[in-house]
Amino acid sequence: MTEDLTLREGCQGTPPLSARLEPWMRELLADPDTCSALLEQYGSPLNVHDFAALPRNAAELTEVAEASGVDLRIFVARKANKTLGMVRAAHRAELGVDVGSERELLQVLDVGVPPQDVVVSAAIKPAAVLRLALESGSLLVLDNLDEVAAARRVAEEIAAARAGATAARDESFPVALRLAPEPTDLIPPTRFGESARTWLELIDGGMLGGMLRVDGVHFHLHGYDAIARAAALGEALDLIDRLRERGLAEKDAFVDIGGGVPMSYLDSADQWDAFWQAHDQAAADTRDLPLTWRGDPLTRVYPYHQQVVRGPWLRALLHHEIRPGTTVAQALRERGVQLRCEPGRSMMDGCGMTLARVIQRTTASDGVPLVGLEMNRTQCRSTSDDFLVDPILVRTGGGSPSDPSTPLEGFLVGAYCIEEELILRRRLAFPYGVAVGDVIALPNTAGYLMHILESASHQIPLASNVERHCGDLSGDANGRGAAPEHRVPRFERDGIDRVMPIRA
Ligand SMILES: Cc1ncc(COP(=O)(O)O)c(C=O)c1O
């Protein structure tokens, strides 16, 4: 039996959706003692990170940009993962960081990321965020007219405090304009930003003031469509041209296309297709065992399998013609405009995993088998209806406080006192049963799933976060140079756990 089968055979979806696993994940999952010891030390659930994949993920984008002659700058979206380890890893890889709140910004600056490597794209910007962004010299993305008025006031206060009202006129603060691209069949309407016309009217009306210095244009689109982004980028470049006619965004100008770079959680397109066939069939024929909780169909889900991700996706975008005979890459090059992006999820691919302890095996009053975990459903959740990736069962064997159950097919449930407290909505098969004390691992959760919706409801603490480092005395901090047998992984609590309320 192959190592992979051994790893995956204890728990599978019906039908299976096998997670793409990084080598570090396989190594940890093959070590039940360490999994148990980590949960013992840090509590359940536990988010384990290893950011070795981050520079590789980013390089997939930069290599394609370079080959297309495009100057690309990546700002990793911090909202996808709250750890300070992620910020440090991004900084080590010479990437910038995109922040969505005052705390995110404060922490990023505290970690030592220089302000010129920070973009503040927060959806709502209270005065404190505006002040910190402008005072630090981070790039502020202006979203709407009220925000411009507020930013102007803060900029004037800062300048006055710094140099006195007269000298203050020389002060300038870098900003980008958030463009709401014209909605089309391809580009969905957005609540963010303003149209190019509104921005130009604002500028022509002198409403931007003299201190907010427009260096570029920003947008972020819902979804992952490269061609929609190419169209929006064309509109953003037109806006850059209009700004330049007005003496703005002349030097070092950029267009920032936000996030939405796709990734794939599953290797097998066949599994993905088979799952949806079974899903649609189950909706038509209710005699079979339901595939999902109470047979509820899944309607809004992330495309957990995608063929074209990161590098090839960017290539499709850059090589798309925005006008007959002119590709996106050419249009950027001709104008000397830098391309920026703020990918979150696709940069966290392979960087994290959530471990949880099995607490109980029960059945619903109609006989549906349930496996109770020491976690709640906000600890692996995004805006998607479900996380369509199979968990891994780590048998803790001698360490388990119970014998395994008989084989079962059922659902993972959690700690909140509501009927639909499901960790995953798909029916899972445990062909060798499951024991109290076993560990369930949810693979590849670092992008959003472990953090974006987590709550401390019921006064249950948020999950702890640790980072796995692999090094020893004969290698560098990342274990490079060390002989494989000397690369001993260490797990260290992430600094964010001291800021946010977690288990004592
Ligand atoms: C402004 C902005 N930038 C970047 C991102 C990151 O997107 P993703 O994680 O899909 O790459 C988001 C996500 O909502 C966003 O709103």
The ligand as an ORCA input file, in Angstrom:
! r2SCAN-3c Opt
* xyz 0 1
  C      -9.002     44.820     -2.172
  C      -8.679     43.366     -2.098
  N      -7.426     42.976     -2.403
  C      -7.067     41.678     -2.337
  C      -7.969     40.695     -1.953
  C      -7.490     39.270     -1.886
  O      -8.178     38.428     -2.763
  P      -7.771     36.903     -2.966
  O      -7.489     36.327     -1.648
  O      -8.962     36.295     -3.626
  O      -6.582     36.874     -3.862
  C      -9.282     41.064     -1.626
  C     -10.248     40.048     -1.220
  O     -11.391     40.261     -0.945
  C      -9.650     42.450     -1.690
  O     -10.881     42.851     -1.373
*
